[in-house]
């Protein structure tokens, strides 16, 4: 009887071990059904490059940037932040628009940034990274 109990216990332990080996973090990642794409972040400083100070009202600038971005991409998230940097020994404070875009391409972003630079005379920092995403709706 002891041998049968030991043998049965050994089988149960083996089943748990083998079941645990089959589950990996990749399996949990697959359950989200993520798509691979490029993620672009544009940091648009609102200080005019020539004058060094903000000329456009923040809300007006946001509206212009939003409209311009949506001419080139299907969606964008825009948040407002404050940038700070040195010019010589002086600290400059600047209102910045952070724009996050999924699924565009380098050529489109380059054209968009060139237009923003030309039309608004403001600096744009561009960051690109590989990303996996999925918009999950209720």
MDAnalysis code that builds the backbone (N, CA, C; Angstrom):
import MDAnalysis as mda
import numpy as np

u = mda.Universe.empty(414, n_residues=138, atom_resindex=np.repeat(np.arange(138), 3), trajectory=True)
u.add_TopologyAttr("name", ["N", "CA", "C"] * 138)
u.add_TopologyAttr("resid", np.arange(1, 139))
u.add_TopologyAttr("resname", ["UNK", "UNK", "UNK", "UNK", "UNK", "UNK", "UNK", "UNK", "UNK", "UNK", "UNK", "UNK", "UNK", "UNK", "UNK", "UNK", "UNK", "UNK", "UNK", "UNK", "UNK", "UNK", "UNK", "UNK", "UNK", "UNK", "UNK", "UNK", "UNK", "UNK", "UNK", "UNK", "UNK", "UNK", "UNK", "UNK", "UNK", "UNK", "UNK", "UNK", "UNK", "UNK", "UNK", "UNK", "UNK", "UNK", "UNK", "UNK", "UNK", "UNK", "UNK", "UNK", "UNK", "UNK", "UNK", "UNK", "UNK", "UNK", "UNK", "UNK", "UNK", "UNK", "UNK", "UNK", "UNK", "UNK", "UNK", "UNK", "UNK", "UNK", "UNK", "UNK", "UNK", "UNK", "UNK", "UNK", "UNK", "UNK", "UNK", "UNK", "UNK", "UNK", "UNK", "UNK", "UNK", "UNK", "UNK", "UNK", "UNK", "UNK", "UNK", "UNK", "UNK", "UNK", "UNK", "UNK", "UNK", "UNK", "UNK", "UNK", "UNK", "UNK", "UNK", "UNK", "UNK", "UNK", "UNK", "UNK", "UNK", "UNK", "UNK", "UNK", "UNK", "UNK", "UNK", "UNK", "UNK", "UNK", "UNK", "UNK", "UNK", "UNK", "UNK", "UNK", "UNK", "UNK", "UNK", "UNK", "UNK", "UNK", "UNK", "UNK", "UNK", "UNK", "UNK", "UNK", "UNK", "UNK"])
u.atoms.positions = np.array([
    [0.818, -1.188, 0.000],
    [0.000, 0.000, 0.000],
    [0.862, 1.251, 0.000],
    [1.962, 1.220, 0.803],
    [2.861, 2.380, 0.847],
    [3.499, 2.614, -0.518],
    [3.806, 1.533, -1.224],
    [4.432, 1.679, -2.537],
    [3.453, 2.311, -3.529],
    [2.187, 1.915, -3.443],
    [1.189, 2.470, -4.346],
    [0.970, 3.961, -4.068],
    [0.929, 4.359, -2.808],
    [0.756, 5.754, -2.432],
    [1.955, 6.570, -2.887],
    [3.149, 6.035, -2.672],
    [4.372, 6.715, -3.103],
    [4.385, 6.876, -4.623],
    [4.023, 5.799, -5.325],
    [4.005, 5.831, -6.782],
    [2.967, 6.839, -7.283],
    [1.789, 6.851, -6.692],
    [0.745, 7.800, -7.072],
    [1.179, 9.242, -6.800],
    [1.808, 9.470, -5.656],
    [2.321, 10.805, -5.317],
    [3.373, 11.251, -6.318],
    [4.248, 10.333, -6.723],
    [5.302, 10.637, -7.694],
    [4.686, 11.034, -9.038],
    [3.626, 10.339, -9.444],
    [2.958, 10.664, -10.707],
    [2.328, 12.059, -10.632],
    [1.672, 12.381, -9.517],
    [1.052, 13.697, -9.354],
    [2.102, 14.795, -9.407],
    [3.229, 14.602, -8.721],
    [4.308, 15.600, -8.731],
    [4.844, 15.781, -10.145],
    [5.040, 14.683, -10.866],
    [5.535, 14.779, -12.245],
    [4.560, 15.549, -13.133],
    [3.256, 15.321, -12.962],
    [2.267, 16.055, -13.751],
    [2.348, 17.553, -13.501],
    [2.510, 17.947, -12.233],
    [2.646, 19.375, -11.917],
    [3.920, 19.964, -12.514],
    [5.003, 19.215, -12.462],
    [6.273, 19.708, -13.011],
    [6.155, 19.891, -14.514],
    [5.612, 18.883, -15.206],
    [5.492, 18.992, -16.653],
    [4.511, 20.088, -17.059],
    [3.450, 20.265, -16.331],
    [2.479, 21.326, -16.618],
    [3.122, 22.692, -16.438],
    [3.952, 22.836, -15.437],
    [4.649, 24.101, -15.185],
    [5.666, 24.419, -16.246],
    [6.292, 23.399, -16.831],
    [7.292, 23.624, -17.876],
    [6.674, 24.169, -19.147],
    [5.417, 23.843, -19.393],
    [4.765, 24.293, -20.618],
    [4.376, 25.752, -20.599],
    [4.205, 26.358, -19.442],
    [3.780, 27.757, -19.400],
    [4.997, 28.655, -19.328],
    [5.048, 29.614, -20.256],
    [6.158, 30.562, -20.296],
    [5.603, 31.966, -20.356],
    [6.481, 32.939, -20.209],
    [6.040, 34.328, -20.296],
    [5.594, 34.681, -21.707],
    [6.120, 33.977, -22.706],
    [5.702, 34.229, -24.086],
    [4.235, 33.890, -24.265],
    [3.787, 32.851, -23.584],
    [2.382, 32.477, -23.702],
    [1.489, 33.582, -23.156],
    [1.858, 34.200, -22.052],
    [1.038, 35.272, -21.509],
    [1.099, 36.509, -22.402],
    [2.238, 36.739, -23.049],
    [2.367, 37.861, -23.966],
    [1.488, 37.646, -25.196],
    [1.436, 36.392, -25.683],
    [0.614, 36.082, -26.848],
    [-0.866, 36.301, -26.574],
    [-1.281, 36.179, -25.343],
    [-2.695, 36.349, -25.034],
    [-3.165, 37.781, -25.287],
    [-2.258, 38.725, -25.356],
    [-2.628, 40.108, -25.671],
    [-2.735, 40.351, -27.169],
    [-2.216, 39.417, -27.979],
    [-2.281, 39.536, -29.435],
    [-1.731, 40.886, -29.911],
    [-0.505, 41.206, -29.505],
    [0.097, 42.498, -29.809],
    [0.623, 42.562, -31.239],
    [0.589, 43.759, -31.805],
    [1.153, 44.018, -33.126],
    [2.486, 44.742, -32.955],
    [3.410, 44.492, -33.867],
    [4.701, 45.175, -33.844],
    [4.638, 46.390, -34.768],
    [5.189, 47.494, -34.288],
    [5.200, 48.714, -35.105],
    [6.256, 49.666, -34.561],
    [6.443, 50.779, -35.244],
    [7.316, 51.843, -34.747],
    [6.512, 52.775, -33.861],
    [7.170, 53.257, -32.816],
    [6.574, 54.249, -31.919],
    [7.432, 55.503, -32.035],
    [6.824, 56.602, -32.402],
    [7.534, 57.868, -32.511],
    [7.076, 58.789, -31.389],
    [8.022, 59.502, -30.820],
    [7.689, 60.537, -29.847],
    [8.304, 61.831, -30.349],
    [7.463, 62.840, -30.516],
    [7.928, 64.158, -30.930],
    [7.804, 65.081, -29.730],
    [8.902, 65.697, -29.343],
    [8.898, 66.701, -28.279],
    [9.037, 68.048, -28.965],
    [7.958, 68.796, -28.990],
    [7.910, 70.060, -29.724],
    [7.992, 71.201, -28.727],
    [9.136, 71.871, -28.706],
    [9.306, 73.033, -27.844],
    [8.577, 74.217, -28.447],
    [7.895, 74.986, -27.624],
    [7.099, 76.094, -28.160],
    [7.834, 77.431, -28.176],
    [9.087, 77.461, -27.732],
    [9.864, 78.697, -27.853],
    [10.303, 78.876, -29.299],
    [10.048, 80.040, -29.836],
    [10.471, 80.392, -31.189],
    [11.992, 80.306, -31.272],
    [12.499, 79.694, -32.319],
    [13.949, 79.516, -32.463],
    [14.669, 80.852, -32.609],
    [14.061, 81.813, -33.297],
    [14.696, 83.105, -33.539],
    [14.715, 83.982, -32.290],
    [13.577, 84.074, -31.604],
    [13.478, 84.983, -30.459],
    [13.866, 84.322, -29.131],
    [13.767, 82.989, -29.074],
    [14.086, 82.284, -27.833],
    [12.962, 82.310, -26.812],
    [11.812, 82.863, -27.186],
    [10.678, 82.895, -26.256],
    [9.422, 82.432, -26.988],
    [8.413, 82.083, -26.214],
    [7.177, 81.571, -26.792],
    [6.361, 82.704, -27.383],
    [6.010, 82.568, -28.655],
    [5.215, 83.572, -29.358],
    [3.749, 83.147, -29.424],
    [3.515, 81.888, -29.805],
    [2.146, 81.373, -29.917],
    [1.598, 80.975, -28.559],
    [0.329, 81.282, -28.328],
    [-0.370, 80.814, -27.143],
    [-0.335, 79.280, -27.126],
    [-0.201, 78.676, -25.945],
    [-0.067, 77.224, -25.832],
    [-1.255, 76.495, -26.448],
    [-2.476, 76.934, -26.177],
    [-3.656, 76.258, -26.730],
    [-3.707, 76.391, -28.246],
    [-3.380, 77.562, -28.751],
    [-3.358, 77.777, -30.206],
    [-2.302, 76.885, -30.849],
    [-1.123, 76.814, -30.243],
    [-0.051, 75.967, -30.763],
    [-0.469, 74.495, -30.738],
    [-1.122, 74.078, -29.667],
    [-1.592, 72.687, -29.558],
    [-2.586, 72.369, -30.665],
    [-3.509, 73.281, -30.921],
    [-4.501, 73.078, -31.976],
    [-3.837, 72.977, -33.356],
    [-2.864, 73.846, -33.609],
    [-2.148, 73.825, -34.896],
    [-1.382, 72.515, -35.046],
    [-0.659, 72.109, -33.995],
    [0.140, 70.882, -34.041],
    [-0.772, 69.674, -34.226],
    [-1.876, 69.618, -33.485],
    [-2.822, 68.495, -33.592],
    [-3.338, 68.365, -35.021],
    [-3.770, 69.479, -35.598],
    [-4.292, 69.454, -36.968],
    [-3.216, 69.019, -37.952],
    [-2.025, 69.551, -37.792],
    [-0.919, 69.194, -38.683],
    [-0.571, 67.709, -38.565],
    [-0.490, 67.204, -37.329],
    [-0.169, 65.784, -37.120],
    [-1.220, 64.884, -37.766],
    [-2.489, 65.234, -37.589],
    [-3.556, 64.391, -38.128],
    [-3.669, 64.469, -39.643],
    [-2.960, 65.413, -40.279],
    [-2.836, 65.419, -41.739],
    [-1.920, 64.280, -42.193],
    [-1.048, 63.790, -41.312],
    [-0.028, 62.807, -41.674],
    [-0.204, 61.439, -41.022],
    [-0.802, 61.379, -39.844],
    [-0.942, 60.111, -39.125],
    [-2.396, 59.916, -38.710],
    [-2.757, 58.685, -38.368],
    [-4.166, 58.403, -38.062],
    [-4.535, 58.693, -36.615],
    [-3.547, 58.876, -35.747],
    [-3.845, 59.177, -34.359],
    [-2.609, 59.628, -33.615],
    [-2.822, 60.417, -32.566],
    [-1.708, 60.943, -31.771],
    [-2.213, 61.218, -30.361],
    [-1.339, 61.031, -29.391],
    [-1.628, 61.441, -28.025],
    [-0.719, 62.621, -27.720],
    [-1.305, 63.742, -27.310],
    [-0.534, 64.951, -27.020],
    [-0.687, 65.289, -25.542],
    [0.446, 65.442, -24.879],
    [0.440, 65.905, -23.490],
    [1.341, 67.132, -23.392],
    [1.094, 67.929, -22.388],
    [1.827, 69.174, -22.168],
    [2.836, 68.966, -21.052],
    [4.059, 69.460, -21.251],
    [5.078, 69.361, -20.209],
    [5.958, 70.607, -20.249],
    [6.909, 70.667, -19.343],
    [7.846, 71.787, -19.289],
    [9.253, 71.270, -19.538],
    [9.926, 71.870, -20.502],
    [11.317, 71.524, -20.789],
    [12.236, 72.581, -20.218],
    [13.433, 72.174, -19.883],
    [14.432, 73.093, -19.319],
    [15.786, 72.749, -19.912],
    [16.547, 73.765, -20.281],
    [17.873, 73.529, -20.842],
    [18.722, 74.788, -20.665],
    [20.012, 74.619, -20.882],
    [20.944, 75.737, -20.769],
    [21.189, 76.385, -22.120],
    [21.260, 77.708, -22.121],
    [21.817, 78.479, -23.225],
    [22.934, 79.279, -22.578],
    [24.160, 78.852, -22.818],
    [25.287, 79.417, -22.078],
    [25.153, 79.004, -20.625],
    [25.149, 79.970, -19.733],
    [24.974, 79.658, -18.309],
    [23.557, 79.958, -17.826],
    [22.694, 80.353, -18.755],
    [21.328, 80.695, -18.396],
    [20.385, 79.502, -18.614],
    [19.503, 79.258, -17.634],
    [18.518, 78.192, -17.760],
    [17.288, 78.730, -18.487],
    [16.866, 78.013, -19.516],
    [15.686, 78.381, -20.297],
    [14.558, 77.412, -19.958],
    [13.385, 77.964, -19.680],
    [12.188, 77.165, -19.443],
    [11.325, 77.227, -20.703],
    [10.765, 76.083, -21.082],
    [10.011, 76.033, -22.328],
    [8.817, 75.095, -22.191],
    [7.668, 75.545, -22.640],
    [6.505, 74.676, -22.720],
    [6.737, 73.712, -23.880],
    [6.444, 72.442, -23.647],
    [6.721, 71.403, -24.643],
    [5.479, 70.553, -24.873],
    [5.221, 70.243, -26.136],
    [4.156, 69.309, -26.492],
    [4.786, 67.943, -26.738],
    [4.357, 66.942, -25.975],
    [4.827, 65.566, -26.157],
    [3.801, 64.849, -27.018],
    [4.209, 64.381, -28.167],
    [3.289, 63.743, -29.109],
    [3.737, 62.302, -29.344],
    [2.875, 61.347, -29.035],
    [3.180, 59.933, -29.211],
    [2.361, 59.399, -30.378],
    [3.075, 58.759, -31.324],
    [2.456, 58.269, -32.555],
    [2.859, 56.804, -32.741],
    [1.896, 55.961, -33.024],
    [2.161, 54.555, -33.337],
    [1.870, 54.296, -34.802],
    [2.775, 53.561, -35.459],
    [2.494, 53.035, -36.785],
    [2.779, 53.938, -37.963],
    [3.650, 54.900, -37.845],
    [4.005, 55.730, -38.992],
    [5.324, 55.218, -39.569],
    [5.970, 56.035, -40.391],
    [7.277, 55.663, -40.943],
    [8.199, 56.880, -40.943],
    [9.481, 56.630, -41.115],
    [10.486, 57.689, -41.029],
    [10.237, 58.827, -42.023],
    [9.876, 58.479, -43.250],
    [9.673, 59.502, -44.283],
    [8.525, 60.446, -43.908],
    [7.425, 59.878, -43.435],
    [6.271, 60.683, -43.038],
    [6.623, 61.596, -41.869],
    [7.307, 61.050, -40.875],
    [7.685, 61.843, -39.700],
    [8.652, 62.949, -40.108],
    [9.606, 62.655, -40.989],
    [10.565, 63.672, -41.443],
    [9.854, 64.817, -42.158],
    [8.892, 64.495, -43.013],
    [8.124, 65.529, -43.719],
    [7.316, 66.364, -42.740],
    [6.688, 65.704, -41.794],
    [5.892, 66.385, -40.769],
    [6.749, 67.337, -39.947],
    [7.901, 66.873, -39.498],
    [8.791, 67.700, -38.674],
    [9.297, 68.904, -39.470],
    [9.611, 68.680, -40.735],
    [10.077, 69.793, -41.582],
    [8.997, 70.876, -41.681],
    [7.752, 70.463, -41.841],
    [6.647, 71.438, -41.907],
    [6.470, 72.176, -40.584],
    [6.544, 71.443, -39.464],
    [6.422, 72.094, -38.153],
    [7.542, 73.102, -37.944],
    [8.779, 72.709, -38.305],
    [9.918, 73.631, -38.176],
    [9.701, 74.893, -39.009],
    [9.253, 74.710, -40.228],
    [9.084, 75.833, -41.145],
    [7.925, 76.738, -40.736],
    [6.759, 76.140, -40.471],
    [5.558, 76.930, -40.205],
    [5.543, 77.570, -38.816],
    [6.062, 76.869, -37.811],
    [6.000, 77.393, -36.447],
    [7.339, 77.939, -35.944],
    [8.429, 77.638, -36.641],
    [9.779, 78.067, -36.253],
    [10.130, 77.596, -34.827],
    [9.794, 76.316, -34.560],
    [10.068, 75.731, -33.245],
    [10.905, 74.463, -33.405],
    [11.670, 74.101, -32.364],
    [12.473, 72.882, -32.432],
    [11.623, 71.641, -32.159],
    [12.008, 70.518, -32.776],
    [11.304, 69.253, -32.571],
    [12.347, 68.158, -32.342],
    [12.262, 67.520, -31.188],
    [13.102, 66.360, -30.910],
    [12.309, 65.121, -31.298],
    [12.921, 64.223, -32.078],
    [12.243, 63.014, -32.537],
    [12.915, 61.802, -31.918],
    [12.118, 60.922, -31.329],
    [12.613, 59.645, -30.808],
    [11.806, 58.534, -31.463],
    [12.493, 57.443, -31.821],
    [11.840, 56.308, -32.465],
    [12.236, 55.039, -31.724],
    [11.265, 54.164, -31.501],
    [11.572, 52.879, -30.885],
    [10.629, 51.814, -31.448],
    [11.107, 50.575, -31.426],
    [10.255, 49.456, -31.817],
    [9.274, 49.222, -30.678],
    [8.051, 48.905, -31.025],
    [7.028, 48.755, -29.997],
    [6.065, 47.645, -30.366],
    [5.435, 47.092, -29.363],
    [4.340, 46.160, -29.557],
    [3.127, 46.786, -28.888],
    [1.985, 46.758, -29.571],
    [0.806, 47.433, -29.030],
    [-0.464, 46.733, -29.480],
    [-1.520, 47.070, -28.813],
    [-2.866, 46.688, -29.219],
    [-3.839, 47.599, -28.516],
    [-4.725, 48.209, -29.229],
    [-5.780, 49.022, -28.650],
    [-6.889, 48.081, -28.218],
    [-7.195, 48.068, -26.936],
    [-8.195, 47.158, -26.406],
    [-9.449, 47.972, -26.066],
    [-10.510, 47.648, -26.736],
    [-11.770, 48.368, -26.569],
    [-12.729, 47.513, -25.736],
    [-13.645, 48.140, -24.992],
    [-14.611, 47.358, -24.202],
    [-15.611, 46.628, -25.100],
])
